[in-house]
Amino acid sequence: MKSALKLYNTMSRSKEAFESREDHLVKMFTCGPSVYRRPHVGNYRTFAWEDLLQRYLEYLGYRVERVISLTDIEDKALAEAERHEVDVGQLTGEVVDRFLDECRLLRIDLPETIPRSSTSVDQAVELIKVLLEKGCAYRHKGDIFFDPLRYEGFGRLFGLDMSRWPAGRRRFRRDTYPGRRWNLGDFILWHGAREGDDPTWSTGIGRGRPAWNIQDPAMITKHLGVSIDICCGGIDNLYRHHDYNLAVVEAASGVDFARFWIHGEHLLCRGKKMSKSLGNIVYVEDLIRDGRTADHLRFFLLYGHHRKRMNLTISGFEKAAARLDDLRSRVRRILSDEVAVGRGAKAGDDPAGPLVDDFNRHMNDDLDAKSAIDSLMLNMEGIERLREAGSLGESGKQRVKDALMRIDGALRFLF
C-alpha cells in the first residue's frame, strides 16, 4: 500500500515515500525501556512519538502489528537488584507496573503482547544456534560472541568506517558500554553461567542467559518474523545497538530485515541530556501537578519534531500547556450548542476541508507534528470566525467535529 507519507530513513539519510511490504499492514518494532530503573520524561518523549507514528499510520488506513520490548535481564538489572538486595524479578516487575501506568496516563497505546527478555530466551537460543552453524558466532570460555567481520555490511546503518577495525581479535563481554562510542571488536550474545549467577537457563547451547545484543532480535523474530517495515527508537540506539540487531537478524535469516529505520532525538533538561550524575532527571509526576495534566505533558512531548532536540524548561512547559488549553477552548466554543444566527455555510462549502488537508500535509512530511498542530490552531481560528459570523451552520459544525475526532485519533489530546 502506497501513501503520501514520507519518513526520514536513517539508513538512506533521506526522506522516502513510505510503502509497507504487505498491503495495508505495517510491522513495526519500537525499542522499549530497560526496566532496571524507572523511565523519565525523556524516555517518554520517544514512546510518545512512536505512539503518534502508529496512530497516524492507522489514520491513513494501515493495520499496525507492533512489538515493544521490555529488557529485564541485562547486566544493569542484575547489578541494580544486587545493590538493593532484591530479586531481579521484583525489581523489574515494579518498574514495569509503573511504566504501564504512566503510558496509560499519557494515552500511549501499547500492544496487547509485550515480550520481555526473560520470556524470549527460547528464541534467543534458536537464533544463536543458527549463527553458530553459519560461523558468524563462536564460543569462548563458556560465552558466545558474534564476529562482525563474518557479516557483510556490518555498521552500515551508523555509517561505520570498517577500515578502523582492528586486525587482532577483541571481545566485549558486557551487555552495554557507556557513552556514544563504538566497541571495535566482537560483541557478546550469550553469557555462560558462572558460579552465583542468577537467573540462568538450561538450554541447548548450555546454561546461561542471553546477552542484550540478542534479546531484541529474539523478541522481534518471535513475534513479527524476520522482515519488518519499521524499526525505531531513540538516537542513542544508533551507537552499537541497532547495527547489532540488524547484523544478528540478517546473518541468521539471510533476508533484508527492516525497510525503515527511524530515530528520535533527546529531550534535554536545562540544556543537558538527562542523567543521574547531573541531577537533572525529571519524572512524569514532577510535571503533572499544580493544575497540569498528563494531556499537557503529552502535548508538550509531541509539540516538536521527533528528529530535533527539545529542551525542557518550566516556562516552556507552561507555554505548551497554555497553548493546549487555548486549542481545547476553541474546540469547545466551535462545537457548542450556541450557534450564531445566520445564513450558514454555502452549498458545497466544507469548513473542515482545509483543516484536514493542512494536518495531513504536515504529518505526511516526516511526521511534522508541530507544524500540523500549528496549522490546526490557525484553521480553528478561521472556523471560529465563520461561526461568529453565522456562516458555519449545524452541518458545517458536524463536519468540523467529525474531522477533529478523526484527527484526535492520532493526537489524543483535543478531547
Secondary structure, 3 states (H helix, E strand, C coil): CEEEEEEEECCCCEEEEEECCECCEEEEEECCCECCCCCCHHHHHHHHHHHHHHHHHHHCCCEEEEEECEECCCHHHHHHHHHHCCCHHHHHHHHHHHHHHHHHHCCCCCCCCCCEHHHCHHHHHHHHHHHHHHCCEEEECCEEEECHHHCCCCCCCCCCCHHHCCCCCCEECCCCCCCCCCCCCEEEEEEECCCCCCCCEEECCEEEEECHHHHHHHHHHHHCCCCEEEEEEEHHHHCCHHHHHHHHHHHHHCCCCEEEEEEECCEEECCEECCCCCCCCCCHHHHCCCCCCHHHHHHHHHCCCCCCCEEECHHHHHHHHHHHHHHHHHHHHHCCCCCCCCCCCCCCCCCCHHHHHHHHHHHHECCCHHHHHHHHHHHHHHHHHHHHCCCCHHHHHHHHHHHHHHHHHHHCCCC
